[in-house]
Amino acid sequence: MALKPLPPVRSRITIQGLARIAERAQVTLSNLRDDLLEPWPRKMAPEITSGRLAKLLQIDRTQLNYLCTRGDKGTYPVGTLSGTKRSRVFTLAEAQEIMRVLGPYKRRPANAKAIVVSVGNFKGGVGKTTQTVAIAQGLTLHGHKVLLVDLDPQASSTTLMGYVPDAEVTEEMTVMPVVYGEKTSLSYAAIPSYWDGLDLIPSCPALFGADYYLPNRQATDPHFEFWKILDNALEPLRDIYDVIMIDTPPTLSYLAIGSFMATDGLIIPLPPETLDYASSTQFFRQFADLFKSLNHSKSIEKEFEFIKIVLSKVKPSAATTPVVKAWIKQTYHELLGSAEILETDIVMNASAEFKTLYDLSSYEGSVKTFNRALDAFDAVVDEIEADIQNAWHHRMLESEQENGD
């Protein structure tokens, strides 16, 4: 009688084994990050060409060169001549200063506070983090001072900003001291980033602890209002920044609820795919039920200045794209933005190098393809800029009416 073959040997994984794998992954990521960012251990802001700056200013490059030649006696930077000395390049800080002086975008009104904009979706793979960071960068290119708050325990935005969360970000650097009640303002956590005009409140896996601590405290302290913690902690920063961007957790957690309560405007990235569309309906149902519940149980009112759905990872050549886009337009016609982000190798390759499209000062492939991708992100930022300006305008009118002006 033939013997049955022995089953393959099981490779059991113990807790200690998991810890070793986690340590190896952390070291590998750190080394990979440093290799990709050589010769600098930190990311560097890109230079801005005169052609790119002229496009942001909505003027001709020849006109920009003339303005830089004239210089208006130090009113704004004039950049540096490059190559054959027929073109100019600008540091990011110089470009932002020129945008403040010559740009078509209005500044935050003197008495207005920052607009808090959250980017949220409960489904992974929709481009949430990429859009959050890119929109934050894009708004600084309009001359705004922006704070990026990473509330996702996976810390993808923090990683995209050049940090390895486990190795370089401690719990004390995140929002957790506010969650624990040790701090009442998030001013301690805002740190400058490599990108001029963009500060960061980083994240790390310690943020998972918020969804253990907050419900326990709420259960034991009837006067505790967890939904107000982040809103109150951001208040001092609303006078410092023009816009506060929040990368929210990908679930309807206690931390996510707190971020939505602090939010003035909400951006929802949505790829025109069947499963993503189906998931969006669940997102809105849960979202609506949440605020209905808070209103019924706590008499909490919530109003958003704007909610915008941004089509992301759009595949124009896919047969199902027009169909799903029609579904989305029919369902969310009052929320759907006109600008959309195409799925391109450029964006995916940039992400693989811990970068957004705005981090790239050049591209080795087709210039036409690169410019088309850049135009798409610029168009999204322009729409968000318009929503922010409208929010300021409405609030100023409300303030004047309340004061009887």
ZIGI-V696371 format. One line per field, one symbol per residue. ss: DSSP state (~ for helix, > for strand, _ for the rest). A space follows every 50 residues. Layout:
ss->???
//
This chain:
ss->______________~~~~~~~~~~~~~~~~~~~~~~___________>>~ ~~~~~~~___~~~~~~~~~~~~~~_____>>>____>>>>_~~~~~~~~~ ~~____________>>>>>________~~~~~~~~~~~~~_____>>>>> _____~~~~~____~~~~__~~~__~~~~______~~~~_>>_____>>> >___~~~~~~~~~~~~~~~~_____~~~~~~~~~~~~~~___>>>>>___ ___~~~~~~~~___>>>>>>___~~~~~~~~~~~~~~~~~~~~~~~~~__ _____>>>>>>>>>______~~~~~~~~~~~____>>>>>>>__~~~~~~ ~~____~~~_______~~~~~~~~~~~~~~~~~~~~~~~~~~~~~~~~~~ ~~___
//
